[in-house]
């Protein structure tokens, strides 16, 4: 039986009062936005009307380690029981210095407006 990752949530915290949590099924794409920059795009959390709107989380990572970060995110999404909890994955928590992978250094959340 395959593990259903559709209910897993991805957590990002970039400041004391700035955080986001997205269901895995809202993830649209993960791309390299530049050297040491991984961009994760999610369906809009405020429900854009045209379907083109999206939220994004920019992960700053170690230069030239973008593929390693891609794989770590994919592995975490697909692995049941990560950190003893099937329901969530902390990808980046700048406030408490908790990162899914050692090559993730920080994040910046941008919501659809």
Beta strands, then each sheet from edge to edge (+ up, - down):
strand 1: 9-15
strand 2: 18-23
strand 3: 27-34
strand 4: 37-43
strand 5: 54-61
strand 6: 88-93
strand 7: 98-99
strand 8: 104-110
sheet 1: 2+ 1- 6- 7+
sheet 2: 3+ 4- 5+ 8-
end
